[in-house]
Amino acid sequence: MVRFIFVATRSGARCRGFALLEVLISVVVISVGLLAVTTLQTLALRTTQQAHLRNVASEYAIALSERIRSSAGDEIYLRPPGSDLYRLNPHVLCMLDIVAGSDSCPGVSSAVLSIIRADKSGMDAWVRDGLPQASWGLVLLKNQEVLAGPVLTRCDFSLASGSLASMPCSLQLSVSWRALRDDASSTLAYVFR
């Protein structure tokens, strides 16, 4: 059995399309949705740019730390024969002096000094060309504190002594930059021994 349902309309008029109010409400709903999608897309692009800049800074920091290791013969510390005391490699101290603005390094050959200078100018160029408003620095850390002044004896350590005072120093290479559209600056610090 088939039943027919009739819908009565006022004064016999037929329904033709949408009312103006329905169209306006649907336009508002679609506009709010598109605005949300646009905001999420902008946020995703900004986050992607920040991740890219952080990745570039990380690559630069690791590359220079490897250059420091290679110029020091992969030995940040040296142990003189017949001694239990480890001392910072003069090549590492020279790199710290050159980064700090010194022009000479006692105890380092002129060939190694030219390599260290080339490494510094190469890092300056990498950072300047690859990151917006960027700078970099290299410091010595002992027990998580930055050392300043004469550091040669404060970084010496011995494996025979287990005290905290005899812990080796670490090198911290930091790269700082300012994003193009933000006022916030970012810093990446890479610590190694």
mmCIF file of the C-alpha atoms, coordinates in Angstrom:
data_MODEL
# 
_entry.id   MODEL 
# 
loop_
_atom_site.group_PDB 
_atom_site.id 
_atom_site.type_symbol 
_atom_site.label_atom_id 
_atom_site.label_alt_id 
_atom_site.label_comp_id 
_atom_site.label_asym_id 
_atom_site.label_entity_id 
_atom_site.label_seq_id 
_atom_site.pdbx_PDB_ins_code 
_atom_site.Cartn_x 
_atom_site.Cartn_y 
_atom_site.Cartn_z 
_atom_site.occupancy 
_atom_site.B_iso_or_equiv 
_atom_site.pdbx_formal_charge 
_atom_site.auth_seq_id 
_atom_site.auth_comp_id 
_atom_site.auth_asym_id 
_atom_site.auth_atom_id 
_atom_site.pdbx_PDB_model_num 
ATOM 1   C CA . MET A 1 1   ? 0.000   0.000  0.000  1.00 0.00 ? 1   MET A CA 1 
ATOM 2   C CA . VAL A 1 2   ? 1.404   3.375  -1.018 1.00 0.00 ? 2   VAL A CA 1 
ATOM 3   C CA . ARG A 1 3   ? 0.579   6.490  0.915  1.00 0.00 ? 3   ARG A CA 1 
ATOM 4   C CA . PHE A 1 4   ? 0.963   9.997  -0.349 1.00 0.00 ? 4   PHE A CA 1 
ATOM 5   C CA . ILE A 1 5   ? 1.711   12.817 1.994  1.00 0.00 ? 5   ILE A CA 1 
ATOM 6   C CA . PHE A 1 6   ? 0.790   16.256 0.889  1.00 0.00 ? 6   PHE A CA 1 
ATOM 7   C CA . VAL A 1 7   ? 2.328   19.339 2.391  1.00 0.00 ? 7   VAL A CA 1 
ATOM 8   C CA . ALA A 1 8   ? 0.062   22.267 2.435  1.00 0.00 ? 8   ALA A CA 1 
ATOM 9   C CA . THR A 1 9   ? 1.558   25.631 1.631  1.00 0.00 ? 9   THR A CA 1 
ATOM 10  C CA . ARG A 1 10  ? 0.075   28.996 2.328  1.00 0.00 ? 10  ARG A CA 1 
ATOM 11  C CA . SER A 1 11  ? -2.257  30.212 -0.293 1.00 0.00 ? 11  SER A CA 1 
ATOM 12  C CA . GLY A 1 12  ? -1.196  27.477 -2.668 1.00 0.00 ? 12  GLY A CA 1 
ATOM 13  C CA . ALA A 1 13  ? 2.307   28.897 -3.391 1.00 0.00 ? 13  ALA A CA 1 
ATOM 14  C CA . ARG A 1 14  ? 5.079   26.465 -4.176 1.00 0.00 ? 14  ARG A CA 1 
ATOM 15  C CA . CYS A 1 15  ? 8.506   26.507 -2.387 1.00 0.00 ? 15  CYS A CA 1 
ATOM 16  C CA . ARG A 1 16  ? 11.063  27.903 -4.815 1.00 0.00 ? 16  ARG A CA 1 
ATOM 17  C CA . GLY A 1 17  ? 14.726  27.802 -3.653 1.00 0.00 ? 17  GLY A CA 1 
ATOM 18  C CA . PHE A 1 18  ? 16.226  29.261 -0.491 1.00 0.00 ? 18  PHE A CA 1 
ATOM 19  C CA . ALA A 1 19  ? 15.194  32.208 1.541  1.00 0.00 ? 19  ALA A CA 1 
ATOM 20  C CA . LEU A 1 20  ? 17.597  35.123 1.803  1.00 0.00 ? 20  LEU A CA 1 
ATOM 21  C CA . LEU A 1 21  ? 18.192  34.425 5.502  1.00 0.00 ? 21  LEU A CA 1 
ATOM 22  C CA . GLU A 1 22  ? 19.262  30.852 4.795  1.00 0.00 ? 22  GLU A CA 1 
ATOM 23  C CA . VAL A 1 23  ? 21.770  32.025 2.193  1.00 0.00 ? 23  VAL A CA 1 
ATOM 24  C CA . LEU A 1 24  ? 23.236  34.621 4.556  1.00 0.00 ? 24  LEU A CA 1 
ATOM 25  C CA . ILE A 1 25  ? 23.623  32.087 7.362  1.00 0.00 ? 25  ILE A CA 1 
ATOM 26  C CA . SER A 1 26  ? 25.373  29.601 5.048  1.00 0.00 ? 26  SER A CA 1 
ATOM 27  C CA . VAL A 1 27  ? 27.738  32.334 3.785  1.00 0.00 ? 27  VAL A CA 1 
ATOM 28  C CA . VAL A 1 28  ? 28.645  33.263 7.391  1.00 0.00 ? 28  VAL A CA 1 
ATOM 29  C CA . VAL A 1 29  ? 29.279  29.601 8.321  1.00 0.00 ? 29  VAL A CA 1 
ATOM 30  C CA . ILE A 1 30  ? 31.484  29.042 5.252  1.00 0.00 ? 30  ILE A CA 1 
ATOM 31  C CA . SER A 1 31  ? 33.363  32.322 5.896  1.00 0.00 ? 31  SER A CA 1 
ATOM 32  C CA . VAL A 1 32  ? 34.136  31.342 9.493  1.00 0.00 ? 32  VAL A CA 1 
ATOM 33  C CA . GLY A 1 33  ? 35.392  27.959 8.301  1.00 0.00 ? 33  GLY A CA 1 
ATOM 34  C CA . LEU A 1 34  ? 37.617  29.496 5.624  1.00 0.00 ? 34  LEU A CA 1 
ATOM 35  C CA . LEU A 1 35  ? 38.998  32.011 8.119  1.00 0.00 ? 35  LEU A CA 1 
ATOM 36  C CA . ALA A 1 36  ? 39.932  29.171 10.477 1.00 0.00 ? 36  ALA A CA 1 
ATOM 37  C CA . VAL A 1 37  ? 41.633  27.244 7.666  1.00 0.00 ? 37  VAL A CA 1 
ATOM 38  C CA . THR A 1 38  ? 43.578  30.361 6.596  1.00 0.00 ? 38  THR A CA 1 
ATOM 39  C CA . THR A 1 39  ? 44.717  30.995 10.171 1.00 0.00 ? 39  THR A CA 1 
ATOM 40  C CA . LEU A 1 40  ? 45.890  27.404 10.559 1.00 0.00 ? 40  LEU A CA 1 
ATOM 41  C CA . GLN A 1 41  ? 47.734  27.576 7.242  1.00 0.00 ? 41  GLN A CA 1 
ATOM 42  C CA . THR A 1 42  ? 49.527  30.775 8.288  1.00 0.00 ? 42  THR A CA 1 
ATOM 43  C CA . LEU A 1 43  ? 50.487  29.226 11.615 1.00 0.00 ? 43  LEU A CA 1 
ATOM 44  C CA . ALA A 1 44  ? 51.763  26.105 9.845  1.00 0.00 ? 44  ALA A CA 1 
ATOM 45  C CA . LEU A 1 45  ? 53.906  28.190 7.483  1.00 0.00 ? 45  LEU A CA 1 
ATOM 46  C CA . ARG A 1 46  ? 55.401  30.195 10.357 1.00 0.00 ? 46  ARG A CA 1 
ATOM 47  C CA . THR A 1 47  ? 56.163  27.022 12.312 1.00 0.00 ? 47  THR A CA 1 
ATOM 48  C CA . THR A 1 48  ? 57.748  25.448 9.238  1.00 0.00 ? 48  THR A CA 1 
ATOM 49  C CA . GLN A 1 49  ? 59.960  28.511 8.740  1.00 0.00 ? 49  GLN A CA 1 
ATOM 50  C CA . GLN A 1 50  ? 61.070  28.439 12.382 1.00 0.00 ? 50  GLN A CA 1 
ATOM 51  C CA . ALA A 1 51  ? 61.855  24.729 12.123 1.00 0.00 ? 51  ALA A CA 1 
ATOM 52  C CA . HIS A 1 52  ? 63.861  25.357 8.955  1.00 0.00 ? 52  HIS A CA 1 
ATOM 53  C CA . LEU A 1 53  ? 65.895  28.135 10.606 1.00 0.00 ? 53  LEU A CA 1 
ATOM 54  C CA . ARG A 1 54  ? 66.525  25.961 13.670 1.00 0.00 ? 54  ARG A CA 1 
ATOM 55  C CA . ASN A 1 55  ? 67.649  23.123 11.405 1.00 0.00 ? 55  ASN A CA 1 
ATOM 56  C CA . VAL A 1 56  ? 70.029  25.422 9.508  1.00 0.00 ? 56  VAL A CA 1 
ATOM 57  C CA . ALA A 1 57  ? 71.483  26.731 12.789 1.00 0.00 ? 57  ALA A CA 1 
ATOM 58  C CA . SER A 1 58  ? 71.925  23.179 14.050 1.00 0.00 ? 58  SER A CA 1 
ATOM 59  C CA . GLU A 1 59  ? 73.736  22.144 10.875 1.00 0.00 ? 59  GLU A CA 1 
ATOM 60  C CA . TYR A 1 60  ? 76.073  25.139 11.180 1.00 0.00 ? 60  TYR A CA 1 
ATOM 61  C CA . ALA A 1 61  ? 76.813  24.431 14.850 1.00 0.00 ? 61  ALA A CA 1 
ATOM 62  C CA . ILE A 1 62  ? 77.568  20.763 14.213 1.00 0.00 ? 62  ILE A CA 1 
ATOM 63  C CA . ALA A 1 63  ? 79.707  21.592 11.156 1.00 0.00 ? 63  ALA A CA 1 
ATOM 64  C CA . LEU A 1 64  ? 81.848  24.063 13.077 1.00 0.00 ? 64  LEU A CA 1 
ATOM 65  C CA . SER A 1 65  ? 82.178  21.749 16.082 1.00 0.00 ? 65  SER A CA 1 
ATOM 66  C CA . GLU A 1 66  ? 83.476  19.079 13.712 1.00 0.00 ? 66  GLU A CA 1 
ATOM 67  C CA . ARG A 1 67  ? 85.905  21.595 12.207 1.00 0.00 ? 67  ARG A CA 1 
ATOM 68  C CA . ILE A 1 68  ? 87.160  22.417 15.716 1.00 0.00 ? 68  ILE A CA 1 
ATOM 69  C CA . ARG A 1 69  ? 87.609  18.734 16.450 1.00 0.00 ? 69  ARG A CA 1 
ATOM 70  C CA . SER A 1 70  ? 89.428  18.097 13.185 1.00 0.00 ? 70  SER A CA 1 
ATOM 71  C CA . SER A 1 71  ? 91.775  21.079 13.589 1.00 0.00 ? 71  SER A CA 1 
ATOM 72  C CA . ALA A 1 72  ? 92.562  19.782 17.091 1.00 0.00 ? 72  ALA A CA 1 
ATOM 73  C CA . GLY A 1 73  ? 93.267  16.279 15.778 1.00 0.00 ? 73  GLY A CA 1 
ATOM 74  C CA . ASP A 1 74  ? 89.979  15.035 17.298 1.00 0.00 ? 74  ASP A CA 1 
ATOM 75  C CA . GLU A 1 75  ? 91.401  15.708 20.755 1.00 0.00 ? 75  GLU A CA 1 
ATOM 76  C CA . ILE A 1 76  ? 89.841  18.551 22.714 1.00 0.00 ? 76  ILE A CA 1 
ATOM 77  C CA . TYR A 1 77  ? 92.137  17.599 25.613 1.00 0.00 ? 77  TYR A CA 1 
ATOM 78  C CA . LEU A 1 78  ? 95.762  16.430 25.514 1.00 0.00 ? 78  LEU A CA 1 
ATOM 79  C CA . ARG A 1 79  ? 97.579  14.423 28.165 1.00 0.00 ? 79  ARG A CA 1 
ATOM 80  C CA . PRO A 1 80  ? 101.313 15.045 28.311 1.00 0.00 ? 80  PRO A CA 1 
ATOM 81  C CA . PRO A 1 81  ? 103.355 11.837 28.554 1.00 0.00 ? 81  PRO A CA 1 
ATOM 82  C CA . GLY A 1 82  ? 103.878 10.660 32.137 1.00 0.00 ? 82  GLY A CA 1 
ATOM 83  C CA . SER A 1 83  ? 101.111 12.878 33.534 1.00 0.00 ? 83  SER A CA 1 
ATOM 84  C CA . ASP A 1 84  ? 97.610  12.176 34.819 1.00 0.00 ? 84  ASP A CA 1 
ATOM 85  C CA . LEU A 1 85  ? 96.564  15.745 34.056 1.00 0.00 ? 85  LEU A CA 1 
ATOM 86  C CA . TYR A 1 86  ? 94.598  16.518 30.884 1.00 0.00 ? 86  TYR A CA 1 
ATOM 87  C CA . ARG A 1 87  ? 94.968  20.005 29.397 1.00 0.00 ? 87  ARG A CA 1 
ATOM 88  C CA . LEU A 1 88  ? 92.939  21.815 26.770 1.00 0.00 ? 88  LEU A CA 1 
ATOM 89  C CA . ASN A 1 89  ? 94.409  21.409 23.310 1.00 0.00 ? 89  ASN A CA 1 
ATOM 90  C CA . PRO A 1 90  ? 96.169  24.645 22.203 1.00 0.00 ? 90  PRO A CA 1 
ATOM 91  C CA . HIS A 1 91  ? 94.209  24.496 18.931 1.00 0.00 ? 91  HIS A CA 1 
ATOM 92  C CA . VAL A 1 92  ? 90.943  24.708 20.869 1.00 0.00 ? 92  VAL A CA 1 
ATOM 93  C CA . LEU A 1 93  ? 92.245  27.603 22.939 1.00 0.00 ? 93  LEU A CA 1 
ATOM 94  C CA . CYS A 1 94  ? 93.330  29.320 19.724 1.00 0.00 ? 94  CYS A CA 1 
ATOM 95  C CA . MET A 1 95  ? 89.835  28.931 18.236 1.00 0.00 ? 95  MET A CA 1 
ATOM 96  C CA . LEU A 1 96  ? 88.362  30.464 21.408 1.00 0.00 ? 96  LEU A CA 1 
ATOM 97  C CA . ASP A 1 97  ? 90.833  33.379 21.185 1.00 0.00 ? 97  ASP A CA 1 
ATOM 98  C CA . ILE A 1 98  ? 90.183  33.982 17.466 1.00 0.00 ? 98  ILE A CA 1 
ATOM 99  C CA . VAL A 1 99  ? 86.392  33.930 17.997 1.00 0.00 ? 99  VAL A CA 1 
ATOM 100 C CA . ALA A 1 100 ? 86.822  36.366 20.901 1.00 0.00 ? 100 ALA A CA 1 
ATOM 101 C CA . GLY A 1 101 ? 88.689  38.777 18.615 1.00 0.00 ? 101 GLY A CA 1 
ATOM 102 C CA . SER A 1 102 ? 92.357  37.995 19.221 1.00 0.00 ? 102 SER A CA 1 
ATOM 103 C CA . ASP A 1 103 ? 94.757  37.999 16.295 1.00 0.00 ? 103 ASP A CA 1 
ATOM 104 C CA . SER A 1 104 ? 97.431  35.579 17.509 1.00 0.00 ? 104 SER A CA 1 
ATOM 105 C CA . CYS A 1 105 ? 97.702  32.244 19.262 1.00 0.00 ? 105 CYS A CA 1 
ATOM 106 C CA . PRO A 1 106 ? 100.885 31.320 21.115 1.00 0.00 ? 106 PRO A CA 1 
ATOM 107 C CA . GLY A 1 107 ? 101.969 27.721 20.683 1.00 0.00 ? 107 GLY A CA 1 
ATOM 108 C CA . VAL A 1 108 ? 100.047 27.134 17.436 1.00 0.00 ? 108 VAL A CA 1 
ATOM 109 C CA . SER A 1 109 ? 101.733 26.825 14.063 1.00 0.00 ? 109 SER A CA 1 
ATOM 110 C CA . SER A 1 110 ? 100.980 29.391 11.367 1.00 0.00 ? 110 SER A CA 1 
ATOM 111 C CA . ALA A 1 111 ? 99.412  26.667 9.182  1.00 0.00 ? 111 ALA A CA 1 
ATOM 112 C CA . VAL A 1 112 ? 96.941  25.700 11.918 1.00 0.00 ? 112 VAL A CA 1 
ATOM 113 C CA . LEU A 1 113 ? 96.308  29.371 12.680 1.00 0.00 ? 113 LEU A CA 1 
ATOM 114 C CA . SER A 1 114 ? 95.377  30.026 9.048  1.00 0.00 ? 114 SER A CA 1 
ATOM 115 C CA . ILE A 1 115 ? 93.005  27.022 9.106  1.00 0.00 ? 115 ILE A CA 1 
ATOM 116 C CA . ILE A 1 116 ? 91.356  28.322 12.296 1.00 0.00 ? 116 ILE A CA 1 
ATOM 117 C CA . ARG A 1 117 ? 90.978  31.793 10.797 1.00 0.00 ? 117 ARG A CA 1 
ATOM 118 C CA . ALA A 1 118 ? 89.455  30.287 7.643  1.00 0.00 ? 118 ALA A CA 1 
ATOM 119 C CA . ASP A 1 119 ? 87.050  28.245 9.769  1.00 0.00 ? 119 ASP A CA 1 
ATOM 120 C CA . LYS A 1 120 ? 85.963  31.370 11.639 1.00 0.00 ? 120 LYS A CA 1 
ATOM 121 C CA . SER A 1 121 ? 85.456  33.431 8.481  1.00 0.00 ? 121 SER A CA 1 
ATOM 122 C CA . GLY A 1 122 ? 83.622  30.485 6.885  1.00 0.00 ? 122 GLY A CA 1 
ATOM 123 C CA . MET A 1 123 ? 81.279  30.238 9.859  1.00 0.00 ? 123 MET A CA 1 
ATOM 124 C CA . ASP A 1 124 ? 80.740  34.002 9.769  1.00 0.00 ? 124 ASP A CA 1 
ATOM 125 C CA . ALA A 1 125 ? 79.742  33.739 6.094  1.00 0.00 ? 125 ALA A CA 1 
ATOM 126 C CA . TRP A 1 126 ? 77.493  30.684 6.668  1.00 0.00 ? 126 TRP A CA 1 
ATOM 127 C CA . VAL A 1 127 ? 75.615  32.363 9.485  1.00 0.00 ? 127 VAL A CA 1 
ATOM 128 C CA . ARG A 1 128 ? 75.368  35.725 7.721  1.00 0.00 ? 128 ARG A CA 1 
ATOM 129 C CA . ASP A 1 129 ? 74.113  34.199 4.455  1.00 0.00 ? 129 ASP A CA 1 
ATOM 130 C CA . GLY A 1 130 ? 71.944  31.423 5.861  1.00 0.00 ? 130 GLY A CA 1 
ATOM 131 C CA . LEU A 1 131 ? 70.126  32.987 8.811  1.00 0.00 ? 131 LEU A CA 1 
ATOM 132 C CA . PRO A 1 132 ? 68.401  36.359 9.215  1.00 0.00 ? 132 PRO A CA 1 
ATOM 133 C CA . GLN A 1 133 ? 70.168  38.813 11.538 1.00 0.00 ? 133 GLN A CA 1 
ATOM 134 C CA . ALA A 1 134 ? 72.366  36.052 12.945 1.00 0.00 ? 134 ALA A CA 1 
ATOM 135 C CA . SER A 1 135 ? 75.478  35.794 15.081 1.00 0.00 ? 135 SER A CA 1 
ATOM 136 C CA . TRP A 1 136 ? 77.417  32.980 16.690 1.00 0.00 ? 136 TRP A CA 1 
ATOM 137 C CA . GLY A 1 137 ? 79.795  32.492 19.563 1.00 0.00 ? 137 GLY A CA 1 
ATOM 138 C CA . LEU A 1 138 ? 82.025  29.907 21.222 1.00 0.00 ? 138 LEU A CA 1 
ATOM 139 C CA . VAL A 1 139 ? 82.600  29.747 24.981 1.00 0.00 ? 139 VAL A CA 1 
ATOM 140 C CA . LEU A 1 140 ? 83.995  27.363 27.570 1.00 0.00 ? 140 LEU A CA 1 
ATOM 141 C CA . LEU A 1 141 ? 81.656  25.925 30.200 1.00 0.00 ? 141 LEU A CA 1 
ATOM 142 C CA . LYS A 1 142 ? 82.670  24.441 33.508 1.00 0.00 ? 142 LYS A CA 1 
ATOM 143 C CA . ASN A 1 143 ? 79.881  22.982 35.631 1.00 0.00 ? 143 ASN A CA 1 
ATOM 144 C CA . GLN A 1 144 ? 77.347  24.739 33.346 1.00 0.00 ? 144 GLN A CA 1 
ATOM 145 C CA . GLU A 1 145 ? 78.913  28.184 33.937 1.00 0.00 ? 145 GLU A CA 1 
ATOM 146 C CA . VAL A 1 146 ? 80.677  30.255 31.287 1.00 0.00 ? 146 VAL A CA 1 
ATOM 147 C CA . LEU A 1 147 ? 84.386  30.746 31.988 1.00 0.00 ? 147 LEU A CA 1 
ATOM 148 C CA . ALA A 1 148 ? 85.999  34.106 31.341 1.00 0.00 ? 148 ALA A CA 1 
ATOM 149 C CA . GLY A 1 149 ? 89.560  35.320 31.579 1.00 0.00 ? 149 GLY A CA 1 
ATOM 150 C CA . PRO A 1 150 ? 92.518  32.946 31.858 1.00 0.00 ? 150 PRO A CA 1 
ATOM 151 C CA . VAL A 1 151 ? 90.966  29.517 31.590 1.00 0.00 ? 151 VAL A CA 1 
ATOM 152 C CA . LEU A 1 152 ? 93.897  27.255 30.889 1.00 0.00 ? 152 LEU A CA 1 
ATOM 153 C CA . THR A 1 153 ? 94.341  25.925 34.419 1.00 0.00 ? 153 THR A CA 1 
ATOM 154 C CA . ARG A 1 154 ? 90.645  25.951 35.332 1.00 0.00 ? 154 ARG A CA 1 
ATOM 155 C CA . CYS A 1 155 ? 89.870  23.411 32.600 1.00 0.00 ? 155 CYS A CA 1 
ATOM 156 C CA . ASP A 1 156 ? 92.627  20.970 33.497 1.00 0.00 ? 156 ASP A CA 1 
ATOM 157 C CA . PHE A 1 157 ? 91.338  17.715 34.923 1.00 0.00 ? 157 PHE A CA 1 
ATOM 158 C CA . SER A 1 158 ? 92.545  14.340 36.071 1.00 0.00 ? 158 SER A CA 1 
ATOM 159 C CA . LEU A 1 159 ? 90.823  10.986 35.832 1.00 0.00 ? 159 LEU A CA 1 
ATOM 160 C CA . ALA A 1 160 ? 92.509  9.991  39.087 1.00 0.00 ? 160 ALA A CA 1 
ATOM 161 C CA . SER A 1 161 ? 90.628  12.686 41.005 1.00 0.00 ? 161 SER A CA 1 
ATOM 162 C CA . GLY A 1 162 ? 86.870  12.246 41.145 1.00 0.00 ? 162 GLY A CA 1 
ATOM 163 C CA . SER A 1 163 ? 86.038  15.661 42.521 1.00 0.00 ? 163 SER A CA 1 
ATOM 164 C CA . LEU A 1 164 ? 83.744  18.078 40.725 1.00 0.00 ? 164 LEU A CA 1 
ATOM 165 C CA . ALA A 1 165 ? 86.581  20.595 40.533 1.00 0.00 ? 165 ALA A CA 1 
ATOM 166 C CA . SER A 1 166 ? 88.477  18.208 38.277 1.00 0.00 ? 166 SER A CA 1 
ATOM 167 C CA . MET A 1 167 ? 85.649  17.834 35.772 1.00 0.00 ? 167 MET A CA 1 
ATOM 168 C CA . PRO A 1 168 ? 86.579  18.752 32.189 1.00 0.00 ? 168 PRO A CA 1 
ATOM 169 C CA . CYS A 1 169 ? 85.277  21.867 30.514 1.00 0.00 ? 169 CYS A CA 1 
ATOM 170 C CA . SER A 1 170 ? 82.796  21.740 27.668 1.00 0.00 ? 170 SER A CA 1 
ATOM 171 C CA . LEU A 1 171 ? 82.662  23.906 24.589 1.00 0.00 ? 171 LEU A CA 1 
ATOM 172 C CA . GLN A 1 172 ? 79.375  25.638 23.836 1.00 0.00 ? 172 GLN A CA 1 
ATOM 173 C CA . LEU A 1 173 ? 78.768  26.869 20.334 1.00 0.00 ? 173 LEU A CA 1 
ATOM 174 C CA . SER A 1 174 ? 75.697  29.082 20.131 1.00 0.00 ? 174 SER A CA 1 
ATOM 175 C CA . VAL A 1 175 ? 73.943  30.431 17.056 1.00 0.00 ? 175 VAL A CA 1 
ATOM 176 C CA . SER A 1 176 ? 71.406  33.254 17.475 1.00 0.00 ? 176 SER A CA 1 
ATOM 177 C CA . TRP A 1 177 ? 69.062  34.696 14.871 1.00 0.00 ? 177 TRP A CA 1 
ATOM 178 C CA . ARG A 1 178 ? 65.957  36.853 14.576 1.00 0.00 ? 178 ARG A CA 1 
ATOM 179 C CA . ALA A 1 179 ? 63.030  35.674 12.470 1.00 0.00 ? 179 ALA A CA 1 
ATOM 180 C CA . LEU A 1 180 ? 62.110  37.937 9.573  1.00 0.00 ? 180 LEU A CA 1 
ATOM 181 C CA . ARG A 1 181 ? 58.539  38.706 10.611 1.00 0.00 ? 181 ARG A CA 1 
ATOM 182 C CA . ASP A 1 182 ? 58.784  38.279 14.365 1.00 0.00 ? 182 ASP A CA 1 
ATOM 183 C CA . ASP A 1 183 ? 60.512  40.372 16.965 1.00 0.00 ? 183 ASP A CA 1 
ATOM 184 C CA . ALA A 1 184 ? 61.483  37.275 18.900 1.00 0.00 ? 184 ALA A CA 1 
ATOM 185 C CA . SER A 1 185 ? 65.025  36.008 18.637 1.00 0.00 ? 185 SER A CA 1 
ATOM 186 C CA . SER A 1 186 ? 66.043  32.370 18.875 1.00 0.00 ? 186 SER A CA 1 
ATOM 187 C CA . THR A 1 187 ? 69.266  30.763 20.067 1.00 0.00 ? 187 THR A CA 1 
ATOM 188 C CA . LEU A 1 188 ? 70.541  27.258 19.552 1.00 0.00 ? 188 LEU A CA 1 
ATOM 189 C CA . ALA A 1 189 ? 73.327  26.078 21.852 1.00 0.00 ? 189 ALA A CA 1 
ATOM 190 C CA . TYR A 1 190 ? 75.401  23.019 20.989 1.00 0.00 ? 190 TYR A CA 1 
ATOM 191 C CA . VAL A 1 191 ? 77.593  21.690 23.808 1.00 0.00 ? 191 VAL A CA 1 
ATOM 192 C CA . PHE A 1 192 ? 80.400  19.222 23.180 1.00 0.00 ? 192 PHE A CA 1 
ATOM 193 C CA . ARG A 1 193 ? 83.676  17.911 24.637 1.00 0.00 ? 193 ARG A CA 1 
# 
